[in-house]
């Protein structure tokens, strides 16, 4: 294992677009795991723009991430809900839907849940 690693989201290892051009996930693969930067456009909702790709009733990825910009509402399958925004750190268990709140794109860095997220 190298002592230092440097990668840049301006040159990701993979880019995965969401349905209807509602954003994308840019993935960087490292020896320590996958890190992703997602950009969700206003109007994006997991159940509309990722569910057709994932083929599950709700998002089954566990997420550990940081919100750079924008706002997102997350509702768990059991009804628990939370809003996230700039500067928030988030841990989300599998089994949720989510959507963008407002008219600003939402950017999230996630170092747990994007290894297979929106992968076709």
N, C-alpha and C positions, 0 to 999 in steps of 0.2 A: 504494500500500500504506500502510495506517495505521501510525503509529508504535507504537501499543499495541492489543492485542486482549484482550478479557476475555469468557470464556464459563465456564459452570459445569455440572458434571455433574449437578447437581440439576435442570437444565432442558436436557437433551441435545437435539440436533437430530433424533436418531432413536434408538429403542430396538428391539433385535432379540432376541426371546426364543429360548432353546434348546428343543429337543424335550423333552417331558415335564416342563416347568416346572423344568428343572435349572439355571436361571440366565439371564443376559442379557448383551448388550453394549450399552452406551450410547455413542453416537457424537457427537462434536463436530466439525463441519466448519469449518476455517479456511482462509484464503488460502494458508497454508503446508502444508496437508494435513490429513488426518483423524487425530484422536486418539480412542482408545476406552478405556473402563473396562469391564472384564468382571468379572462376579461369577459364579463357578462354585460350584454347591452340592455338598455331600458326595455322592459317588456319580456325579458327572458324569464322562463319558469322551467324548473327541472322536468316536471311532468309533461311539458309540451316540447321541450327542445333537447332533452337528453334521454328521456324514457324510451323513445323509439330506437335509440342507439343501444341502450343498456338492456332493454327487454325485461325489466323488472317493474313491479308495481310502485316501488319507491326507491330512492337512492340507497344502495347497499354498500356504499363506500364510507369508511370512517375517515373523518377529516381532522387534521390538526393544522391550523393555518392562521394567517395574519391578514387583516383587511387593510389594504392600502388606500382605497377610495370607494365611494359609492355606498349604497345601503342594501342589505339583504335580509329578508325574513325567512326563517327556517321553522318548519312545523314538523315535529316528530310524528310517527304513525300513531302514538298513544295520545296525541293532542298537545303535548308540551310544545311551547313556541318561544322564540327569541328573535330579536332584531340585532343585527350587527352593522357596524359602520367603521369609518376610518380610525385606525389605531387599536381596534379590538383584536384580541387573540381569541381563537375559537377552537373548541373541541366538540365535534359532532359525531355521535354514534351512528351506525348504519340504521336505515329505516326512517327516511325523512323526505319531504318535498321542500323546495325553496324557490323564492322568486325575488326579483329586483324591485325595490321600492324607490319611486322617484324617477327623475329623468336623467340621471348621471350614470355612466357605466360604472360597474363595480369590479375592482381588481383585487384578487386574493392570491396570496402565495401559500401553497399547501405542500407540506413535506411528508404527508402520510397517505392521502387518499387519491392521488392522481395517477398512480402507476397504470391502471387500466381504465380510468375515467374517460368516457366518451370515445373509447377505442372501438373502431369499426373492424 
